[in-house]
Structure formats: C-alpha cells, structure tokens
C-alpha cells in the first residue's frame, strides 16, 4: 500500500478495505454528523464544535490518542480524515502530522463535496454524491 495524503472517496474506501486497521475519523461538528449524515464505520472527533467553533489542536490530538488508546502502534495507525469539503480535515491532518502521526490522509472532496454553480454542495462530488456508504441518525 502506498501512502497518499489526498484521497477521493472511492480511494478512501479502498484503503479501508485493504487495511482493516485503518480508522476513518469524521472531524465535522456533532450537528453536521447528526443532521447531514456520516460515513459508515467512522468515528466522530470534531476539529471544532459548538458553541465557540474554534479549533484546539492539542485537544483534538488528545482526543485522537484517546480513541486509539487500545493500540500499541497508535502513532503509526493509518488515519483517514473527512469533513464537509476537505478544508478542516486538511487542517486536522497537518496537526496530527506535526504531533508525530506517520500515516494520515484525508478525503479531499469531503462528505458533501465542492460548491456547484448555485453554491450548493452534494451535486458535484464528495462522499455522499460518489455513492460511498453512509448513514444518518
């Protein structure tokens, strides 16, 4: 398996199929996760959340470590991050790499994808639009 930083949704699913130890982390807010839907087999660790919507890289890093606490090789675990459009997941990726994680990538088009000509998401690309497995609570 060769490591790539930016993944399309289909590539992310293929990575997870090739490596069952890989972890898909949804870095969106709890509200986005609940009301918009979420990738199947993902865990929610928001990059930022209500009420202040400001990122705290140290808290995010600690939350990821906590989620991986049962793994001996936490820092070498393959992590795939996803957000709405790819911006937050890329920021979270840079944070984790700076803290020593060795195999972090993100879904570049995110869960909802890029804006279309009418400034709407979900019509061009992204996890849902590309038909990847997802659920809504």
MARTORMI-783718 format. One record per residue (C-alpha): x, y, z; residue in three letters. Coordinates in nm, 3 decimals. Each point is the difference from the previous one (the first is absolute). Example, Ala and Ser with C-alpha at 12.3 -4.5 7.8 and 13.67 -1.06 7.14 Angstrom:
// residues 2
xx 1.230 yy -0.450 zz 0.780 code ALA
xx 0.137 yy 0.344 zz -0.066 code SER
***
This chain:
// residues 137
xx 0.000 yy 0.000 zz 0.000 code UNK
xx 0.143 yy 0.333 zz -0.099 code UNK
xx -0.086 yy 0.296 zz 0.216 code UNK
xx -0.186 yy 0.296 zz -0.155 code UNK
xx -0.095 yy 0.315 zz 0.189 code UNK
xx -0.303 yy 0.103 zz -0.210 code UNK
xx -0.259 yy -0.266 zz -0.072 code UNK
xx -0.318 yy -0.007 zz -0.201 code UNK
xx -0.291 yy -0.171 zz 0.181 code UNK
xx 0.034 yy -0.323 zz -0.199 code UNK
xx 0.374 yy -0.010 zz 0.075 code UNK
xx -0.072 yy 0.044 zz 0.372 code UNK
xx -0.241 yy -0.296 zz -0.002 code UNK
xx 0.257 yy -0.207 zz -0.189 code UNK
xx 0.267 yy 0.090 zz 0.259 code UNK
xx -0.231 yy -0.108 zz 0.281 code UNK
xx -0.078 yy -0.327 zz -0.178 code UNK
xx 0.373 yy -0.066 zz -0.054 code UNK
xx 0.085 yy 0.090 zz 0.359 code UNK
xx -0.271 yy -0.099 zz 0.253 code UNK
xx 0.210 yy 0.168 zz 0.272 code UNK
xx -0.043 yy 0.342 zz -0.167 code UNK
xx -0.221 yy 0.248 zz 0.184 code UNK
xx -0.239 yy 0.241 zz -0.173 code UNK
xx -0.043 yy 0.312 zz 0.213 code UNK
xx -0.282 yy 0.248 zz -0.065 code UNK
xx 0.131 yy 0.338 zz 0.115 code UNK
xx -0.326 yy 0.192 zz -0.057 code UNK
xx -0.219 yy 0.137 zz 0.277 code UNK
xx -0.243 yy -0.217 zz 0.192 code UNK
xx -0.290 yy 0.182 zz -0.170 code UNK
xx 0.138 yy -0.070 zz -0.349 code UNK
xx 0.056 yy -0.362 zz 0.093 code UNK
xx -0.354 yy -0.039 zz 0.132 code UNK
xx -0.201 yy 0.203 zz -0.252 code UNK
xx 0.196 yy -0.038 zz -0.326 code UNK
xx 0.110 yy -0.361 zz 0.043 code UNK
xx 0.334 yy -0.171 zz 0.046 code UNK
xx 0.219 yy -0.260 zz -0.170 code UNK
xx -0.066 yy -0.353 zz 0.117 code UNK
xx 0.265 yy -0.139 zz 0.236 code UNK
xx 0.131 yy 0.345 zz 0.089 code UNK
xx 0.061 yy 0.147 zz 0.343 code UNK
xx -0.085 yy 0.359 zz 0.084 code UNK
xx 0.278 yy 0.220 zz 0.137 code UNK
xx -0.086 yy 0.363 zz -0.083 code UNK
xx 0.281 yy 0.233 zz -0.106 code UNK
xx -0.217 yy 0.267 zz 0.160 code UNK
xx -0.355 yy -0.001 zz 0.135 code UNK
xx -0.277 yy 0.207 zz 0.153 code UNK
xx -0.021 yy 0.242 zz 0.167 code UNK
xx 0.320 yy 0.186 zz -0.089 code UNK
xx 0.094 yy -0.174 zz -0.330 code UNK
xx 0.371 yy 0.058 zz 0.058 code UNK
xx 0.251 yy -0.276 zz -0.051 code UNK
xx 0.223 yy -0.117 zz 0.282 code UNK
xx 0.271 yy -0.214 zz -0.162 code UNK
xx 0.128 yy -0.137 zz 0.332 code UNK
xx -0.347 yy -0.112 zz 0.109 code UNK
xx -0.063 yy -0.155 zz -0.342 code UNK
xx 0.332 yy -0.188 zz 0.016 code UNK
xx -0.078 yy -0.127 zz 0.352 code UNK
xx -0.346 yy -0.114 zz -0.115 code UNK
xx 0.154 yy -0.196 zz -0.287 code UNK
xx 0.252 yy -0.160 zz 0.235 code UNK
xx -0.284 yy -0.089 zz 0.236 code UNK
xx -0.194 yy -0.165 zz -0.284 code UNK
xx 0.310 yy -0.206 zz -0.083 code UNK
xx 0.093 yy -0.080 zz 0.361 code UNK
xx -0.033 yy -0.378 zz -0.047 code UNK
xx 0.255 yy -0.007 zz -0.284 code UNK
xx 0.369 yy -0.056 zz 0.057 code UNK
xx 0.083 yy 0.175 zz -0.325 code UNK
xx -0.230 yy 0.303 zz 0.031 code UNK
xx 0.240 yy 0.244 zz -0.164 code UNK
xx 0.040 yy -0.232 zz -0.302 code UNK
xx -0.370 yy -0.080 zz -0.039 code UNK
xx -0.134 yy 0.094 zz -0.340 code UNK
xx -0.242 yy 0.288 zz 0.054 code UNK
xx -0.237 yy 0.135 zz -0.264 code UNK
xx -0.168 yy 0.329 zz 0.088 code UNK
xx -0.318 yy 0.143 zz -0.149 code UNK
xx -0.194 yy 0.324 zz 0.041 code UNK
xx -0.259 yy 0.181 zz -0.210 code UNK
xx 0.223 yy 0.115 zz -0.286 code UNK
xx 0.360 yy -0.093 zz 0.080 code UNK
xx 0.120 yy 0.321 zz 0.168 code UNK
xx -0.035 yy -0.096 zz 0.368 code UNK
xx 0.122 yy -0.353 zz -0.060 code UNK
xx 0.314 yy 0.140 zz -0.163 code UNK
xx 0.060 yy 0.229 zz 0.302 code UNK
xx -0.052 yy -0.295 zz 0.235 code UNK
xx 0.236 yy -0.210 zz -0.214 code UNK
xx 0.275 yy 0.262 zz 0.033 code UNK
xx -0.055 yy 0.007 zz 0.377 code UNK
xx 0.034 yy -0.378 zz 0.035 code UNK
xx 0.305 yy -0.015 zz -0.224 code UNK
xx 0.168 yy 0.273 zz 0.205 code UNK
xx -0.067 yy -0.207 zz 0.315 code UNK
xx 0.170 yy -0.308 zz -0.147 code UNK
xx -0.271 yy -0.204 zz -0.175 code UNK
xx 0.162 yy -0.167 zz -0.299 code UNK
xx -0.288 yy -0.107 zz -0.229 code UNK
xx -0.273 yy 0.261 zz -0.018 code UNK
xx -0.208 yy 0.082 zz -0.306 code UNK
xx -0.327 yy 0.175 zz -0.063 code UNK
xx -0.294 yy -0.012 zz -0.237 code UNK
xx 0.078 yy 0.305 zz -0.211 code UNK
xx -0.359 yy 0.049 zz -0.122 code UNK
xx -0.148 yy -0.061 zz 0.344 code UNK
xx -0.339 yy -0.142 zz 0.090 code UNK
xx -0.211 yy 0.255 zz -0.190 code UNK
xx 0.244 yy 0.101 zz -0.274 code UNK
xx 0.077 yy 0.324 zz -0.179 code UNK
xx -0.240 yy 0.285 zz -0.068 code UNK
xx -0.185 yy -0.015 zz -0.331 code UNK
xx -0.093 yy 0.298 zz -0.219 code UNK
xx -0.289 yy 0.078 zz 0.238 code UNK
xx 0.223 yy -0.016 zz 0.309 code UNK
xx -0.154 yy -0.330 zz 0.111 code UNK
xx 0.191 yy -0.303 zz 0.118 code UNK
xx -0.075 yy -0.365 zz -0.070 code UNK
xx -0.044 yy 0.023 zz -0.376 code UNK
xx 0.355 yy -0.020 zz -0.136 code UNK
xx 0.206 yy -0.234 zz 0.214 code UNK
xx 0.057 yy -0.105 zz 0.359 code UNK
xx -0.066 yy -0.313 zz 0.202 code UNK
xx -0.380 yy 0.000 zz -0.033 code UNK
xx -0.011 yy 0.109 zz -0.364 code UNK
xx 0.256 yy -0.265 zz -0.095 code UNK
xx -0.221 yy -0.272 zz 0.152 code UNK
xx 0.224 yy -0.103 zz 0.289 code UNK
xx -0.169 yy -0.169 zz 0.300 code UNK
xx -0.156 yy 0.244 zz 0.246 code UNK
xx -0.275 yy 0.024 zz 0.259 code UNK
xx -0.206 yy 0.267 zz 0.169 code UNK
xx -0.124 yy -0.008 zz 0.356 code UNK
***
